[in-house]
Structure formats: C-alpha cells, structure tokens
Amino acid sequence: MTFPDYENKRVIVTGASSGIGAAVATALVELGAEVHGAGRRAPTAEVASFQPLDLSDQASIRGAVEAIGGHVDALFNCAGAVPMLPAVEILKVNFLGTRLLTDLVLDHMSEGGAIANCSSDGGYPWRKKRELLIDFTSSPTFDDGVAWYERNAEAAGHAYSFAKEALNVWTMQQSAVLIQRGIRINTASPGAVQTPMLDAIEGAYSAAAIDPVEYPSGRRSTPEEQVAPLLFLNSDGASYVNGADIAVDGGFWAAQSVAGALWNE
Ligand SMILES: NC(=O)c1ccc[n+]([C@@H]2O[C@H](COP(=O)([O-])OP(=O)(O)OC[C@H]3O[C@@H](n4cnc5c(N)ncnc54)[C@H](O)[C@@H]3O)[C@@H](O)[C@H]2O)c1
C-alpha cells in the first residue's frame, strides 16, 4: 500500500479554480489521477475535463454530473460560497447543492469509493443544535431544504455556519448508510486558510474578525496544508475511516472543546 494511492484513480474536485480545491486538484494531477474539475470557474491544474457547475442550481448540478459520467473513485467537495452572500444562496451552495451533487455522483461509485467534504471550523457548533440539524437534513429534496430554512431561519442562525453544521451531521448520517455499499464519507474542517475566500471575508469584516480562529497556532494555514488530510480521507489507506471529521485548524477545535465552547453544558 502506498499513500497517497491515486495513480489512475478517476476523481472529481469541485471548486478547483482557487484556494483549497485548486491545491487539491494540483496534487491529484501530480499523483497521476484522472481529475475532473467542476465549478463556476475553470481549474488552474491540467485536469482531464472541466464541467461548469453552479451548486445553487439543480439543473446545473445534474448537467455537470451527467457530463462527467463514467465510474468515479473519489469525490472532493471543495467548492463553497462566502458568508457574505444572501442566506439561501449560501445554504444552497454549501449544503443542499453539495448534497445533491454527492447523491448523483454516488450513482457512479462502487465499493471502495470515497467522498471527502470540505467543511469548516464554522461547523463545529453542530453539537449545540443536533436535533434541529437532523430535522433539516431529513428534508428529502433540495427544494424541501430551502423551504425548511425559510421557515426556521431564526433558529438556524447564520447560514454559513448552519450549512457547514448540516454538512457535518449529514456526513455522519450518510456514513452509516454508504458503508453498507463499501463507500466511505468524511469531512475535513479547515480553520483560517489564506485563500480568496478569506481575503473576501477580511474585506467585508476585518482582519480582527479572523484573529480568534488563529488561536492557538497564531497563524493561518496555506491552501497546500489542507491537501494531505483531504487526500488521506479519500485514499485506500483510510479504508476504516468513516463518518469522521479531521480538524485542520492548528488546534482551534481542541482549544474550543477543552474550553467547553462547542457543547451545551
Ligand atoms: N478559507 C478559509 O479560511 C476556509 C475556512 C473553513 C472552510 N473553508 C471551506 O473550504 C472550501 C474551499 O474554500 P476556499 O477557502 O478554498 O475558497 P475559494 O473562494 O478560494 O474557493 C471556493 C471555490 O468554490 C467555487 N464556488 C463558489 N461558489 C460556487 C457555486 N455556486 N457553484 C460552484 N462552485 C462555486 C469557487 O469558484 C472556487 O473555486 C469551502 O467549502 C469553504 O467553505 C474555507
């Protein structure tokens, strides 16, 4: 067994035009994978194909998965919308569209397949609203999910955190279902990563708004530092890792957990 074992693997990377997705796609191409990029803009890496994809649009999602077609070994859900967009748009891109795309890609996966979802430190507080999140993730369709959010927006809180919390809870729910088919699904949760998304957040709020998330490492991550955990999750070397979340945040999750900030005491 070699790690990372991606030679000739057929993989999809969403959001490969910048930031974490671009770094993941670049690494996978270097490792000999057949990489299919999907997103709003073309990947920077020399991928096998690029399919335009808008995760807020169901027809676009269906079209992209159909166009890629064929067998898929691994899916990297790296695309994500910034927290400053309208709430429903964020929810569509960061959870409902990502979920729909994953469900459709699963039709192209078989035993040994794996899915890695790029979540966020913003999703850590799922533990505080588990029942609400399970109610939301039980919304069977994309449209049902939008309608649920419109009814429950106040209880849900900020759409960026809520969508990432939902991604974590849904990933854990799906892990028990998909493992019956020999398919694994996990999340990695980046802390502050110096990407165009973080530049935009800093522009809209302030650098000081990001400082607390840099505790205790005292710095931000590069996109490249996010790659190995994601590649590990979707590799054969992680064959018994399922429904897990890897915090890739320099110790922020650990500090928050020990301080009791992520649970209702
Ligand atoms: N940068 C951070 O500090 C940070 C922290 C925690 C989590 N994350 C998560 O990491 C992931 C990657 O973010 P990043 O920091 O690399 O940001 P980025 O802005 O560099 O990349 C985001 C990617 O998503 C694509 N995208 C945006 N909206 C889309 C849509 N509607 N349909 C399809 N693709 C769309 C963009 O084109 C881009 O390729 C996201 O899911 C983000 O939520 C980032």
PDBQT file of the ligand as one rigid body, heavy atoms in Angstrom, charges set to zero:
ROOT
HETATM    1  N1  LIG A 301     -10.523  29.810   3.508  1.00  0.00    +0.000 N 
HETATM    2  C1  LIG A 301     -10.910  29.518   4.737  1.00  0.00    +0.000 C 
HETATM    3  O1  LIG A 301     -10.474  30.154   5.701  1.00  0.00    +0.000 OA
HETATM    4  C2  LIG A 301     -11.893  28.392   4.963  1.00  0.00    +0.000 A 
HETATM    5  C3  LIG A 301     -12.149  28.022   6.292  1.00  0.00    +0.000 A 
HETATM    6  C4  LIG A 301     -13.027  26.988   6.549  1.00  0.00    +0.000 A 
HETATM    7  C5  LIG A 301     -13.633  26.333   5.498  1.00  0.00    +0.000 A 
HETATM    8  N2  LIG A 301     -13.388  26.707   4.211  1.00  0.00    +0.000 N 
HETATM    9  C6  LIG A 301     -14.062  25.976   3.148  1.00  0.00    +0.000 C 
HETATM   10  O2  LIG A 301     -13.111  25.480   2.253  1.00  0.00    +0.000 OA
HETATM   11  C7  LIG A 301     -13.723  25.343   0.957  1.00  0.00    +0.000 C 
HETATM   12  C8  LIG A 301     -12.819  25.966  -0.087  1.00  0.00    +0.000 C 
HETATM   13  O3  LIG A 301     -12.780  27.363   0.183  1.00  0.00    +0.000 OA
HETATM   14  P1  LIG A 301     -11.535  28.271  -0.206  1.00  0.00    +0.000 P 
HETATM   15  O4  LIG A 301     -11.119  28.947   1.015  1.00  0.00    +0.000 OA
HETATM   16  O5  LIG A 301     -10.578  27.494  -0.987  1.00  0.00    +0.000 OA
HETATM   17  O6  LIG A 301     -12.289  29.369  -1.084  1.00  0.00    +0.000 OA
HETATM   18  P2  LIG A 301     -12.132  29.876  -2.589  1.00  0.00    +0.000 P 
HETATM   19  O7  LIG A 301     -13.043  31.038  -2.684  1.00  0.00    +0.000 OA
HETATM   20  O8  LIG A 301     -10.699  30.039  -2.946  1.00  0.00    +0.000 OA
HETATM   21  O9  LIG A 301     -12.686  28.658  -3.432  1.00  0.00    +0.000 OA
HETATM   22  C9  LIG A 301     -14.058  28.377  -3.461  1.00  0.00    +0.000 C 
HETATM   23  C10 LIG A 301     -14.344  27.629  -4.739  1.00  0.00    +0.000 C 
HETATM   24  O10 LIG A 301     -15.753  27.360  -4.780  1.00  0.00    +0.000 OA
HETATM   25  C11 LIG A 301     -16.250  27.771  -6.052  1.00  0.00    +0.000 C 
HETATM   26  N3  LIG A 301     -17.651  28.173  -5.939  1.00  0.00    +0.000 N 
HETATM   27  C12 LIG A 301     -18.145  29.228  -5.279  1.00  0.00    +0.000 A 
HETATM   28  N4  LIG A 301     -19.479  29.287  -5.457  1.00  0.00    +0.000 NA
HETATM   29  C13 LIG A 301     -19.821  28.242  -6.237  1.00  0.00    +0.000 A 
HETATM   30  C14 LIG A 301     -21.038  27.768  -6.793  1.00  0.00    +0.000 A 
HETATM   31  N5  LIG A 301     -22.202  28.416  -6.601  1.00  0.00    +0.000 N 
HETATM   32  N6  LIG A 301     -21.011  26.667  -7.558  1.00  0.00    +0.000 NA
HETATM   33  C15 LIG A 301     -19.840  26.016  -7.801  1.00  0.00    +0.000 A 
HETATM   34  N7  LIG A 301     -18.664  26.410  -7.315  1.00  0.00    +0.000 NA
HETATM   35  C16 LIG A 301     -18.654  27.517  -6.553  1.00  0.00    +0.000 A 
HETATM   36  C17 LIG A 301     -15.347  28.959  -6.453  1.00  0.00    +0.000 C 
HETATM   37  O11 LIG A 301     -15.425  29.219  -7.843  1.00  0.00    +0.000 OA
HETATM   38  C18 LIG A 301     -13.992  28.418  -6.003  1.00  0.00    +0.000 C 
HETATM   39  O12 LIG A 301     -13.469  27.553  -6.961  1.00  0.00    +0.000 OA
HETATM   40  C19 LIG A 301     -15.097  25.962   1.057  1.00  0.00    +0.000 C 
HETATM   41  O13 LIG A 301     -16.071  24.946   1.203  1.00  0.00    +0.000 OA
HETATM   42  C20 LIG A 301     -15.006  26.798   2.303  1.00  0.00    +0.000 C 
HETATM   43  O14 LIG A 301     -16.263  26.968   2.913  1.00  0.00    +0.000 OA
HETATM   44  C21 LIG A 301     -12.518  27.714   3.920  1.00  0.00    +0.000 A 
ENDROOT
TORSDOF 0
